[in-house]
Amino acid sequence: MYGHQIRRNARMGRADLWSDVRPGSLYGALHRLAAEGLIQPVRTEQSGNLPARTVYAITAEGQRELRTLRAEALTEVGLRPDPVDLALVMSGDLDGDVLRGYIEDRIRALRSQSAAYAHHGERVWPDQTVADDLVAEHARLRIEAELAWHQLLLDQAGKLTEAAADSSAAGSAGDGSAAGSAGDGTVEKEAS
C-alpha cells in the first residue's frame, strides 16, 4: 500500500476509534517503520501528473512485531492513570464555581464525543466487520462511563470544595504539630 491509500483506509476503517495516529503524522511513521525494517518499499508508481507514490509491504520482522503488539494488547489489562484524577486531588485551592465550570466543560466535550461515536455507529461503512462494530461500541461505553463519573463529580463538587476549605481552616487553626496536607499541594510537616 502507498501512503495515501493507508490514510484513506484508516479513515474508512475508523482508525480514530482504536489509534492515536493522525493523518498528518502518517508519512513520518512510514519512514520510521521503514528505517526499523518493519516495512519496505516495493515499488514507486506514478499516474499522469500526480506525484509519485511509494508502495510499501510489511516485512517478516514487521509481521513478528505486529503479532507481538497484538498479543500484548490482548493480554495486558489495566487502566491508565487519568491526569484529571491528579488535577482533582490537587484542586483544594479552587473556588467551587471554577471547579464546577471545569467539570461542566468536560461533560460538554464528552457529550460531543458521545454524539460523534453514536454517529459512527449509525453509519455503515464499506467492508464493515463485527470487530469494527465492537470497537465502536467499546468506545461508546467508555464515554458513557466517563459521563456517569463526571456527573457524580459534578454532584459532589460542593462537598469537595467544602472538605478542602475545612481541611485548610483546620490546618491554619491548629498548632502546627500535626502532619498533613494543606490542600494546596504543599505538605505540612511536624516541627522537630
N, C-alpha and C positions, 0 to 999 in steps of 0.2 A: 504494500500500500504506500501511497505517497502522502505527504503532509496534509494537503487539502482534503483528501479522502478520509484520512484518520479524523480530522477535525469535524467533517460532515457526519461521519459515522458516530462520533462521540456525541454530537448534538442530537442526532436522530436516536441514539441509544440512551439518551438522558443520562450521560455520564455525570452530570451535576448532582445526581442523586447519590452517587457512590464514590465520587472522586473530588479532590480539590484542584485538579488540573484545569487551568484556564486556557482558553484557545490561544491567547497571546503568548503563552509560555511553551506551546507545543513544539515549535521548531527548535528551541533551545534544548528541550527534553530529548528530542530525536537525536540531536548532535551528541548529547551526553551519553545516551544509550548506545550509540554507535561507537563512541570513544571507549566505552566499557566492554565492548564486544558482545552486547546483548541483542543488537540488531545490526544488519549490514546492508549497505546499498547494493541493489542487484542490477539496476539499470537507470538510465535517465531517459525520460520521454518528453517530447515536445509536440504540441499540436498547433499548427498555424503560427500566429504571432503571440500566443500565450507563453508565459515564462516556462522554462524547462522545469520538469518535476523529477525528483529523485524517488525511486520506488525502493522501499525497504522490506526486508524479510527478517523474521526472528531467527536467531542462531540457536544452535543446540544449547549453548550456555544460557541464552535468553529463555529458552524453554525450561531449563532446570531452575533458573531464578524465579520464573513465573510460578512453577509448581511449589517452590519453597514459600514464596509470598502467599500463595493461596492457602497452603497448609497452615501457616502461621495465622492468617486471618480467620480460618475456620476453627482453630483450636484455642486461640487466646480469647479469653472472656474477661472483660473488665471495663470499668467506667473511667474515662479520662477525667482528670481534675478540670473543673469549670472555673475560669477566672472570676465569674460572678460570685462564686461562693467566698473566695478570699475578699473580694470587694465588700461583700455583705458583712463579713466578720469585722472588717476594718472600717465600718461606716458609723461607728458610735458618735462621731462628731457631726454627722449630717443632720440638718433640720428635717423633721418628719415630712414636710411638704416636698422638699427636694428629693428625698428618698422615694416617696410615692410617685413623683414625676418620672424618675428614672425607671421605676418598675412599670408604670403605665406606658412609657415609651417602648420598653422591651416587649410588653404584651401586644402593642400595636404591630411591632415588627414581626413577632411570632405569628400573629393572626394573618399578616400579609403573606408570610411564608406558607402558612397552612392553606391559604386560598390558592397560592401558586401550585402547591403539591396536589390539591384537590383537582385543579385544572389539568395537571399532568395525568391524574388517574382517570379523568373523563375522556381523554383523547386516546384514540387507538393509533399506534404507530406501525409503520411497515415492519414486518418481521418481529412484532412484539411477542415476547415469550412469557411463560409463567414466572420465570425468575425476575423479569422486568417488573411485572405486577407486584411481586412480593417485595422487591426493593422499594418501590414507590409506597407500598403500604407500611413498610418498616419506617420510612421517613415520616410518613403522616402520623403514625402512632407515637413516634419520638417527639414530634412537635406538640401533639395533644398532651403528652406527659409534661412537657415544658410549660405549656399554657396552664395546666392544672396547678403546677408548683408555683408559677408566678402569681396566679390568683390567690393561692394560700399565702404567699409572701405579701401580697398587697393587703390581704385581710389582717395580717399580723404586723404590718409596718408600724402601727401605733404602739404596739407592745414593744417592738424593737427599740424605738426611739425613747420610750418611757424607761425601759430597762437600762439603756445606755445613760440616760440622764440620772437615774437613781444611782447607778454604779459610780458615775462621775461625782455626784454630790456626796456619796458615802466616802469616797476616796479623799475629797478635799476637807470633809468634816472630821475625818479620823486623825489619829496622832502620827500617822506615817509609819507605824510599826508593823503593819501587815503588808505582805507582798501581794500584788495582784495587778490586773490590767486596768489602766486608766481609761480605756475605751477610745483612746485617740491614737492608738498604735504604739504607745510607749508602755513600758512595764515598770511598775514601781517595785523597788527592792527594799527589803528590810535594812535599816541602818545598823551597822556593826559598831 
